Amino acid sequence: MINFLTSFSPAFILIAAGIVAAFTPLYQGRKFLMIAAPALVLVLINIMYLNGDADGALGGYFQVAGIELTTIRIDNISIIWGNIFAFAGILNGIFGLHEKCKITDTSALIYTGAGLGAVFAGDLITLFMFWELLALSSVFIVWRGGKESYPAGMRYLAMHILSGVLLLAGAVIYGKATGSYEFNNIGIDAPGGKLMLLAFGIKAGFPFLHNWIQDSYPKSSVTGTVILSVFTTKLAIYALLRGFAGTEILIYIGGVMTVFPVFFAVLENDLRKVLSYSLNNQLGFMVAGIGIGSSLALNGVAAHVVVDILFKGLLFMSMGAVLHRVGTAKASELGGLFRTMPLTTLFCLIGAGSISAFPMMGGFISKSMIIAAMFEGHHYIVFGMLLFASAGVLEHSGIKVPYFAFFSHDSGKRPKEAPWNMLVAMGIASFLCIYLAWPWGGEFVGFKGLYAMLPHDTTTGAAEFHPYTADHVVFQMQLLMGAMFAFTFLKRFGWYPPERRAQILDFDWTYRRLGLNLLKWIDAMWTRLGALIIYMLKTMFGRIGTRLYHVFSPAGALSQAAPSGIAAVFTAAMLAALLLGAYLF
Amino acid sequence: MNITSLYPQWVFTHGPALLVVLPLMMAVITALLPSKNAVGAKLAWLFTLGTVVVCALLAFALLMQVISHGPVSYAMGGWEPPIGIGYYIDALNAPILLLITVIGTLCMIYALPSIAAEVEPTKRALFYSAFLVSFAGLLGMVATGDAFNVFVFLEVSSISTYVLVAMGASRDRRALTSAYNYLMMGSIGATFFVIGIGFIYMQTGTLNMIDIARVLQDGGVDSRVTKLAFAFIVIGLGLKLAMFPLHTWLPGAYAYAPSFVTAFLAATATKAALYLLLRFSFTIFDPSWDFVAKSLMYLLAGMGIVGMMVASLQAIFQNDIRRVLAFSSVAQVGYMLLGVGMVTTLGLTAGYLHMLNHAIMKGALFIAVGAFWYRFGITQVSDMKGLGKTMPLTMAGFTIAGLSLIGVPGTVGFVSKLALVRAAAENGWWWAVGVIVVTSILAIIYIGRLIEQAYFHPAPKIGNKTVAKNEAPLAMLIPLWILAISAIVLGINAEWTTSLAEAAAHVLSGGPIVEFPHAVGGH
């Protein structure tokens, strides 16, 4: 049984579960699948990993169009993503227990499966297949958000299909030039490398390619946003880490990614959109870490992915709970909810503390690693940007989200506490946020357990790192206290941007508005061009004679189809061209 | 177990002839059936179905025979090939025979409800008879090894096809003008083709394909007459296979013919013509001759590329569903021509593979569209609103085939597009890779439009009531889903189809065939 289950990519188990769920009328059955399938996969991948050799477990070979595909590659890097993806799958299942939507259940399972399949892909073609499946399955989750989410989902799909197309083009160029489709370090200078970097960049939310995140995530349903926040972007981080570790330009891209969402997030009113911006900002830390490429930095990225999935999921869950109970997640309409939703408030605060990297909480042990690696790499400007961004994170995610939702001025709303299943999911995530940063205990307890999973040894050597040293803690506290002081100061004197209903124009306006108008213009021009050609044909034949005109342009039914006379002329012209060619050559 | 051992021996010795003669004979019998009552029509359908099923079994046996024992040759009436008419079946045309007969079988199942709705009762028996003639013609032009015989069957199938298209008139009068248009164009194509054959005969003094190739190899290469013959044949066949810009007959014919005819034609007719183009360019003429190579590269690949772009754009702006799919067919022919125009083994494999795969997906799409009309009278894209709710199974089959047409991984469309991209990359044709990618995006738009209408708009209301669910009859769903499932199965495990395409490409890259095979039947 185990032998059979480990002989193919675990992604297929989840995809099969998704297909079964699509035909399961009882929602209890689907919910069972939602939790059991990722749990089974979690067990299986660890068995496969432990049975593998030094290069990891390889397998699931496939032959498609003459290329051998490796659908299983579980090594010390992909197992980290595999574990946290499967675990997040379980958490999402618990969080969504109350929901009775077949489409979300089905696509969530397939989406999770696609994410795992892509992480375990050993070659670029497999990666591409799951990459596309990821986009196709997730767009249905976006669309569950109601009417407004439909165009957002379309834009989301367009971006991701574009990303897939770029990836395939890059992969083919790369495979052709190197003769191998294996997915290892690619490098930006490799043939097709830039195309693939761009493909990964779209999914990772590089600046100016990021808007699909803030566009689609906040418009999805309560559970949808939680599910979406886990896989797509983190998979892109994985792909970047595999393919482009140590590419210098990523340091600067990452730096920009951490800084610019801060401003948008501070101004934004929809708290789920604030979180989407902060998601972008956290991705920036990871991208910058990949850019450094040292073993310490890569460790930091891997650790940060794990904790980020937990605390970002937790924050989205808490806002989802608010949305579920109150019906809105807009800062201007919330406030004072801590009275009736105390547990949700607590969990949200833990998530906020983790994302702000308070010592003893999730973000601290991973983010400090990336920042330290940045310092060691002598990239002082980006180092400064990361510090600014850390303070900014505290500002918008650490303080703004819980403050405006649960405290602030009393909105008078007295919703019920979140449903039990949401509390359980948030509770588990909160527990892990604290547990994974726990400084005391034996060798595999607390943060040491997380560090032991990382690809490079953290106790000695180049990646040696101890988070709980006096200067780390003090430095971090100074930063956080400073930021908190700034918030209090601005708020006290009324200078903090008030929570207002407003549209913030981000870069996506350019391609939403401009792109739409461009398409309309092309459409109009195409119609006009067609009309012009018909007009020219008419005048041309008009000159030859009305008789010909009557033959070649019959009115009525045939006006759309080309008359056979014209087609005959075409035929003769082509024959003439071919004969001329044959005569000349 | 060897499947071929289940067949009686005469299947292998007389199969090639039976495949063509049987439907021709049955066409006569079907035409004589009483046509005044419904029983006659039902009987005609049963006869026709039986015939195509037997033909499918024969074609399968021949394919197995070719795979295991190499080419099969058959001397009609016992007259040895260079003098008599010889039939010649190898790895290049055996899969096409199977394709035509299998698609024919599936379409015949579909025909029962579809024809009952679209053709007047008194004409049904004659309709089936015309179909059998067309079917026999297609098989004949693929199976024969005689160049003039090709022309005869080309005309046999074409003329009966014009009739079939015109039968759509009881549904839409525009079928008549379309059929007329098709008749004009088809006749021009056939004339060009026969002029080409005439020039070949003038040059070589023989009409047998293998014999022609032998004489040409002996030294007819540089002759102007040979070049002239090649030019006429390529243009004539280009018209028949809807090479851009000679495709103008196709959208009308596909859009207004009865649904059953469209589904059958879209999946088979252009494929048979493309096969002939391959046969003539590679195994009769020689692709190593300069003017053949240049025409293949500049004319086929060039027109293929232009056709892919222009026809895809045209498909986007169509209002009639069948016209959307028809223009997409022109674009897909462009993919095949592009693969053929590369003249490399990989390119030929990709083109041939796409030919087989395209038949599967287009067959499914047109069958589904016919079902939409059958239940709700839908022909326009804007009328597809809510079909995801009102005809869920039909629409799901349509969607699978549509995704395959786009080239979504896990479907046949992806397999052949990937093969094509690889072939283009191996050839160093990066611009072609770009065009394939761009046209795939265009395909997302024109197929996405249809799928979007069906799934993201509520079903229309009549009075105050939303239109109720009304699934297509089983006789339509079964062929649709057989094709849709094979689009997925052959998309995930493409070994069988790829091996067929590779075998065909192997024949093509082997150069002209000048030796008669040993396995000769018909004595």
Interface residues (C-beta under 8 A of the other chain):
Chain A: Q63 V64 A65 G66 I67 I125 F128 M129 E132 L133 L136 Y150 I161 V165 L168 A169 V172 I173 G175 K176 W526 T527 P554 A557 L558 A561 A562 P563 S564 I566 A567 A568 F570 T571 M574 L575 L578 L579 G581 A582 Y583 F585
Chain B: R173 R174 T177 S178 Y180 N181 M184 M185 I188 G189 F192 R224 K227 L228 F230 A231 F232 V234 I235 G238 L239 P245 L246 T248 W249 P251 G252 D290 F291 K294 S295 Y298 L299 L313 F317 V408 P409 G410 V415 L418 A419 V421 R422 A425 E426 W430 V433 G434 V437 S440 I441 I444 F456 A494 E495 T498
